[in-house]
Amino acid sequence: MAGTESAWDFVTDDFLLLPFLNRIRRPDGSIPHFQLVLDSTNLTGSAVKRSILAWQVMD
């Protein structure tokens, strides 16, 4: 459950998501399909800290 919460928190938090999207944005402004591997630190079953471990842009 904490992993799902961590992923949801990442995609719904502009402070976390927008810098990543800006990094992978194509010159024409579009966002390509991508995959992320997220890490989360859990405290009593809730994700409290998230970070990107790896990512891949799909061409």
C-alpha positions, -999 to +999 in steps of 0.1 A: +000+000+000+028+024+008+043+019-027+010+029-043+007+059-021+042+069-029+036+068-067+003+087-063+019+114-042+046+118-068+023+123-098-001+146-079+026+168-064+037+195-088+068+202-067+080+167-074+066+160-108+072+192-128+110+193-125+111+157-138+087+165-167+107+196-176+139+175-178+124+150-202+103+174-223+110+173-260+121+204-280+086+206-295+071+208-259+056+173-258+062+148-230+073+113-241+061+081-225+084+072-196+090+047-168+101+056-133+115+036-104+107+054-072+121+049-037+101+056-006+109+056+031+080+042+051+070+051+086+042+030+101+029+020+067+028+055+051+053+068+025+070+098+040+099+104+016+101+098-022+129+100-046+136+089-082+160+059-084+159+055-122+139+066-152+137+057-189+122+077-217+104+056-243+111+067-279 
